[in-house]
Amino acid sequence: MSKVIRVEQRLQDPPQFFFLPADEAIVAIIPCVLGLMSKKVFVGIGLTIVAYLVWKRIKGERGLTGLLALLYWIIPSEVSPYRALPDSAVSTWRA
């Protein structure tokens, strides 16, 4: 009873795979596995490093949620996965 665990402090943390966030781990693991499967280990490791650095650069400081918000504003509504949301191209709405 003396150990108090505060759950609300950890709810906003992104899911992690070992010490990396899950999205970065997926981007790093896929080229490595493909390199191992094709028997080109050094090419796979090189592609892993490049893919990881490119993904970190694209994701930026705002993280994955910031990237998804940016995609909402850039992608046209016809091809957007956010079809249930209002169109981002409309500047004023009339009620």
N, CA, C and O of each residue as an XYZ file, in Angstrom:
380
protein
N       0.806     -1.193      0.000
C       0.000      0.000      0.000
C       0.853      1.263      0.000
O       0.343      2.345     -0.291
N       2.128      1.151      0.317
C       2.965      2.340      0.385
C       3.417      2.815     -0.995
O       3.785      3.979     -1.154
N       3.396      1.925     -2.002
C       3.812      2.303     -3.348
C       2.620      2.868     -4.114
O       1.652      2.160     -4.392
N       2.702      4.133     -4.444
C       1.644      4.792     -5.185
C       2.115      4.973     -6.620
O       3.169      5.559     -6.866
N       1.330      4.468     -7.566
C       1.655      4.588     -8.977
C       0.700      5.600     -9.591
O      -0.518      5.429     -9.530
N       1.243      6.640    -10.174
C       0.436      7.668    -10.802
C       0.339      7.362    -12.289
O       1.270      7.629    -13.048
N      -0.772      6.812    -12.692
C      -0.964      6.369    -14.064
C      -1.058      7.553    -15.015
O      -0.541      7.480    -16.130
N      -1.700      8.634    -14.609
C      -1.939      9.742    -15.517
C      -0.663     10.397    -16.026
O      -0.714     11.124    -17.019
N       0.461     10.171    -15.395
C       1.708     10.747    -15.857
C       2.245     10.029    -17.096
O       3.022     10.618    -17.848
N       1.859      8.794    -17.325
C       2.436      8.000    -18.403
C       1.475      7.774    -19.576
O       1.855      7.112    -20.542
N       0.254      8.296    -19.528
C      -0.723      8.007    -20.567
C      -0.394      8.664    -21.898
O      -0.756      8.124    -22.944
N       0.270      9.794    -21.899
C       0.566     10.507    -23.135
C       1.877     10.071    -23.790
O       2.215     10.568    -24.864
N       2.605      9.174    -23.184
C       3.856      8.702    -23.770
C       3.568      7.880    -25.025
O       2.625      7.089    -25.036
N       4.367      8.055    -26.084
C       4.151      7.251    -27.294
C       4.555      5.802    -27.038
O       5.415      5.540    -26.198
N       3.942      4.857    -27.755
C       4.347      3.455    -27.592
C       5.802      3.274    -28.013
O       6.262      3.889    -28.976
N       6.518      2.424    -27.279
C       7.936      2.246    -27.560
C       8.278      0.793    -27.826
O       7.648     -0.125    -27.301
N       9.293      0.610    -28.656
C       9.863     -0.692    -28.948
C      11.313     -0.619    -28.499
O      12.130      0.034    -29.148
N      11.639     -1.275    -27.404
C      12.901     -1.142    -26.695
C      13.096      0.324    -26.289
O      12.350      0.812    -25.440
N      14.048      1.029    -26.850
C      14.286      2.421    -26.449
C      13.826      3.424    -27.502
O      13.963      4.629    -27.291
N      13.282      2.961    -28.636
C      12.827      3.837    -29.714
C      11.304      3.948    -29.715
O      10.613      2.998    -29.347
N      10.779      5.101    -30.125
C       9.330      5.157    -30.367
C       8.946      4.164    -31.462
O       9.759      3.848    -32.330
N       7.711      3.674    -31.422
C       7.289      2.591    -32.312
C       7.425      2.955    -33.789
O       7.848      2.114    -34.582
N       7.079      4.182    -34.182
C       7.172      4.543    -35.593
C       8.620      4.569    -36.080
O       8.897      4.167    -37.210
N       9.535      5.031    -35.252
C      10.948      5.039    -35.631
C      11.508      3.620    -35.684
O      12.340      3.311    -36.537
N      11.058      2.769    -34.785
C      11.528      1.387    -34.780
C      11.077      0.650    -36.039
O      11.840     -0.126    -36.615
N       9.845      0.892    -36.463
C       9.342      0.240    -37.676
C      10.133      0.693    -38.892
O      10.493     -0.119    -39.744
N      10.402      1.993    -38.971
C      11.168      2.532    -40.103
C      12.591      1.970    -40.098
O      13.176      1.781    -41.164
N      13.148      1.704    -38.938
C      14.518      1.185    -38.855
C      14.579     -0.329    -39.074
O      15.567     -0.832    -39.609
N      13.552     -1.049    -38.673
C      13.605     -2.518    -38.749
C      13.348     -3.022    -40.166
O      13.992     -3.978    -40.598
N      12.424     -2.401    -40.902
C      12.043     -2.921    -42.222
C      13.223     -2.986    -43.196
O      13.416     -4.038    -43.804
N      14.031     -1.925    -43.385
C      15.167     -2.070    -44.313
C      16.207     -3.083    -43.824
O      16.842     -3.765    -44.628
N      16.372     -3.175    -42.522
C      17.341     -4.133    -41.986
C      16.904     -5.571    -42.275
O      17.717     -6.401    -42.680
N      15.636     -5.857    -42.069
C      15.114     -7.202    -42.332
C      15.181     -7.514    -43.826
O      15.545     -8.626    -44.210
N      14.836     -6.550    -44.664
C      14.927     -6.776    -46.108
C      16.370     -7.016    -46.542
O      16.622     -7.834    -47.427
N      17.315     -6.314    -45.931
C      18.722     -6.544    -46.236
C      19.186     -7.922    -45.803
O      19.971     -8.565    -46.501
N      18.704     -8.381    -44.648
C      19.055     -9.722    -44.191
C      18.432    -10.799    -45.070
O      19.063    -11.819    -45.347
N      17.195    -10.575    -45.510
C      16.528    -11.565    -46.352
C      17.167    -11.669    -47.732
O      17.175    -12.746    -48.329
N      17.695    -10.574    -48.239
C      18.324    -10.599    -49.558
C      19.825    -10.898    -49.478
O      20.529    -10.849    -50.487
N      20.301    -11.203    -48.281
C      21.706    -11.559    -48.041
C      22.662    -10.413    -48.362
O      23.795    -10.637    -48.787
N      22.193     -9.186    -48.154
C      23.031     -8.002    -48.331
C      22.974     -7.211    -47.024
O      22.273     -6.205    -46.918
N      23.716     -7.681    -46.051
C      23.646     -7.150    -44.696
C      24.077     -5.688    -44.638
O      23.399     -4.863    -44.026
N      25.196     -5.367    -45.269
C      25.710     -3.999    -45.180
C      24.805     -2.999    -45.904
O      24.651     -1.861    -45.461
N      24.212     -3.426    -47.011
C      23.259     -2.558    -47.710
C      22.031     -2.341    -46.829
O      21.517     -1.225    -46.743
N      21.560     -3.400    -46.175
C      20.417     -3.283    -45.276
C      20.692     -2.368    -44.097
O      19.832     -1.579    -43.708
N      21.878     -2.467    -43.528
C      22.243     -1.597    -42.405
C      22.374     -0.148    -42.874
O      21.946      0.773    -42.179
N      22.960      0.050    -44.041
C      23.076      1.403    -44.590
C      21.711      2.015    -44.867
O      21.468      3.177    -44.539
N      20.816      1.234    -45.473
C      19.462      1.721    -45.727
C      18.701      1.975    -44.437
O      17.874      2.884    -44.369
N      18.974      1.176    -43.414
C      18.340      1.389    -42.112
C      18.728      2.748    -41.548
O      17.874      3.498    -41.076
N      20.008      3.060    -41.597
C      20.482      4.339    -41.062
C      19.901      5.496    -41.859
O      19.444      6.482    -41.281
N      19.914      5.382    -43.179
C      19.371      6.450    -44.017
C      17.874      6.618    -43.775
O      17.405      7.746    -43.623
N      17.112      5.522    -43.734
C      15.662      5.601    -43.528
C      15.339      6.197    -42.165
O      14.407      6.992    -42.043
N      16.089      5.827    -41.153
C      15.857      6.361    -39.810
C      16.109      7.867    -39.760
O      15.314      8.613    -39.189
N      17.205      8.308    -40.352
C      17.523      9.739    -40.344
C      16.523     10.547    -41.171
O      16.145     11.652    -40.780
N      16.096     10.004    -42.305
C      15.101     10.693    -43.128
C      13.782     10.786    -42.391
O      13.138     11.835    -42.417
N      13.360      9.703    -41.727
C      12.103      9.718    -40.975
C      12.155     10.717    -39.819
O      11.180     11.425    -39.569
N      13.271     10.775    -39.123
C      13.417     11.759    -38.035
C      13.337     13.173    -38.577
O      12.770     14.054    -37.931
N      13.897     13.400    -39.756
C      13.869     14.733    -40.371
C      12.447     15.098    -40.809
O      12.015     16.235    -40.616
N      11.722     14.149    -41.393
C      10.354     14.401    -41.834
C       9.443     14.629    -40.638
O       8.602     15.528    -40.649
N       9.613     13.819    -39.619
C       8.736     13.908    -38.448
C       8.951     15.207    -37.693
O       7.997     15.784    -37.171
N      10.170     15.666    -37.628
C      10.481     16.947    -37.013
C      10.278     16.962    -35.503
O      10.216     15.920    -34.851
N      10.177     18.176    -34.968
C      10.076     18.339    -33.518
C       8.670     18.083    -32.994
O       8.494     17.742    -31.825
N       7.658     18.248    -33.862
C       6.292     18.096    -33.386
C       5.838     16.649    -33.298
O       4.774     16.376    -32.741
N       6.592     15.743    -33.817
C       6.280     14.337    -33.689
C       5.273     13.848    -34.710
O       4.966     14.533    -35.686
N       4.772     12.665    -34.470
C       3.858     12.020    -35.401
C       2.514     12.739    -35.471
O       1.918     12.812    -36.545
N       2.025     13.271    -34.355
C       0.759     13.997    -34.377
C       0.884     15.283    -35.197
O      -0.056     15.653    -35.902
N       2.012     15.961    -35.118
C       2.238     17.147    -35.926
C       2.296     16.809    -37.408
O       1.808     17.574    -38.241
N       2.891     15.663    -37.742
C       2.959     15.231    -39.134
C       1.563     14.910    -39.662
O       1.239     15.259    -40.797
N       0.741     14.256    -38.861
C      -0.626     13.951    -39.277
C      -1.453     15.216    -39.443
O      -2.270     15.303    -40.360
N      -1.254     16.196    -38.573
C      -1.960     17.468    -38.704
C      -1.525     18.194    -39.974
O      -2.356     18.798    -40.653
N      -0.242     18.144    -40.301
C       0.257     18.760    -41.519
C      -0.338     18.088    -42.751
O      -0.691     18.764    -43.717
N      -0.450     16.760    -42.721
C      -1.044     16.043    -43.844
C      -2.510     16.412    -44.034
O      -2.990     16.450    -45.167
N      -3.232     16.683    -42.949
C      -4.629     17.100    -43.053
C      -4.741     18.395    -43.850
O      -5.669     18.551    -44.644
N      -3.820     19.315    -43.652
C      -3.899     20.608    -44.322
C      -3.356     20.555    -45.745
O      -3.745     21.389    -46.562
N      -2.484     19.622    -46.076
C      -1.839     19.580    -47.383
C      -2.599     18.696    -48.385
O      -2.786     19.090    -49.536
N      -3.032     17.519    -47.957
C      -3.640     16.546    -48.868
C      -5.050     16.996    -49.252
O      -5.816     17.406    -48.380
N      -5.411     16.928    -50.538
C      -6.783     17.270    -50.946
C      -7.800     16.325    -50.302
O      -7.483     15.174    -50.001
N      -9.010     16.813    -50.095
C     -10.017     16.027    -49.376
C     -10.447     14.783    -50.142
O     -10.936     13.834    -49.528
N     -10.283     14.754    -51.465
C     -10.688     13.585    -52.248
C      -9.838     12.357    -51.954
O     -10.335     11.233    -52.018
N      -8.576     12.555    -51.637
C      -7.677     11.431    -51.385
C      -7.263     11.342    -49.923
O      -6.433     10.506    -49.565
N      -7.821     12.176    -49.091
C      -7.434     12.238    -47.693
C      -8.054     11.103    -46.886
O      -9.198     10.720    -47.129
N      -7.309     10.569    -45.932
C      -7.919      9.578    -45.040
C      -8.851     10.224    -44.019
O      -9.531      9.520    -43.272
N      -8.890     11.556    -43.980
C      -9.721     12.295    -43.039
C     -11.030     12.734    -43.708
O     -11.418     13.894    -43.565
N     -11.699     11.874    -44.409
C     -12.902     12.259    -45.156
C     -14.046     12.668    -44.242
O     -14.913     13.431    -44.666
N     -14.081     12.197    -43.025
C     -15.160     12.546    -42.105
C     -14.989     13.966    -41.558
O     -15.948     14.544    -41.047
N     -13.803     14.525    -41.657
C     -13.553     15.872    -41.154
C     -13.906     16.909    -42.221
O     -13.951     16.582    -43.407
N     -14.155     18.142    -41.816
C     -14.440     19.190    -42.806
C     -13.253     19.429    -43.733
O     -12.104     19.159    -43.382
N     -13.554     19.939    -44.914
C     -12.527     20.204    -45.916
C     -11.593     21.317    -45.415
O     -12.058     22.358    -44.951
N     -10.299     21.096    -45.509
C      -9.332     22.079    -45.025
C      -9.155     23.240    -45.992
O      -8.572     24.256    -45.615
N      -9.637     23.127    -47.223
C      -9.464     24.184    -48.212
C     -10.479     25.308    -48.065
O     -10.295     26.378    -48.647
N     -11.548     25.091    -47.300
C     -12.574     26.117    -47.139
C     -12.078     27.146    -46.137
O     -11.719     26.800    -45.012
N     -12.055     28.435    -46.551
C     -11.537     29.469    -45.652
C     -12.611     30.034    -44.740
O     -12.319     30.379    -43.595
N     -13.865     30.142    -45.221
C     -14.957     30.643    -44.357
C     -16.181     29.751    -44.541
O     -16.502     29.334    -45.654
N     -16.839     29.475    -43.460
C     -18.048     28.659    -43.470
C     -19.258     29.552    -43.229
O     -19.224     30.419    -42.355
N     -20.316     29.350    -43.989
C     -21.553     30.096    -43.796
C     -22.542     29.230    -43.030
O     -22.764     28.064    -43.357
N     -23.125     29.830    -42.005
C     -24.072     29.071    -41.190
C     -25.502     29.373    -41.580
O     -26.432     28.819    -40.994
